[in-house]
């Protein structure tokens, strides 16, 4: 899905709509619990720290957004209407250089089976005020990243998780994940040789690779990178593909999810690096979700064998 899909303009307004893979109560908590908010709020690359939060009519949420450039942005949200779990309405204001940026927001949460349709309307005093935040502060791209991070956060509330510690410093483990030549030496199914067709380590870029067994069987896969925080975090969507990187169904199950979100985090301690992988399907139907969950143990074995190959590569290097 294109992040800007579902975002449009109207007189004095920016409107957005998303169908989220989570029940309405969970989506509501993601918007109203400071612990949840701290994990996804803001455009990509930003972190959020809550100072005070009272989600009730007349209450305030005071928070600081920490930009990737090291700058801090103070924000105050004042709640006007709180109708759990269906609707929020609030005024959003800033401080310092963003003090003049003020608008009202209405967020609606509609249950659609096990999913939630979220609609968000940002009301500005004028078209000029709306256009100012679009042109000066990248409001459309920021909103798109904001909602994409929410979708990712929701997917990871019940994730498949692997934790592995390697006897190598962080820099080596990071390079093994972010250099095409190094990836080809360890990534993939045990017993299959990996070749790299395309490698673009940028948000929106692709890693397209092929795996070939000694008997000549071939499989192709693709990563689409979403977020890259050097030495700390990699976020990408994995899928099976054709040799050109086009999306395909898995060769083994027709009901395997087309796309799976993966979040890798890296931590170093005493010269050793702990890698944590969390993952979950995107835009999956009930059959695909059931298949993914049923395969967790098999996936643990597969990833375990792959990370054995990484451990051997790091030791040899």
Secondary structure, DSSP 8 states (H G I E B T S, - for coil): --TTTTEEEETTEEEEEEEESS-HHHHHHHHH-HHHHHHH-SSTT-EEEEEEE--STT-EEEEEEE-TTS-EEEEEEEEEEEETTTEEEEEEEE-GGGTT--EEEEEEEEEETTEEEEEEEEE-SSHHHHHHHHHHH-HHHHHHHHHHHHHHHHHGGG-EEEEEEESS-HHHHHHHHH-HHHHHTT-SSTTEEEEEEEE--STT-EEEEEEEETT--EEEEEEEEEEEETTTEEEEEEEEE-TTS-EE--SS-TTS-S-EEEEEEEEEETTEEEEEEEEEESS--HHHHHHHHHTHHHHHHHHHHHHHHHHHHHHH-
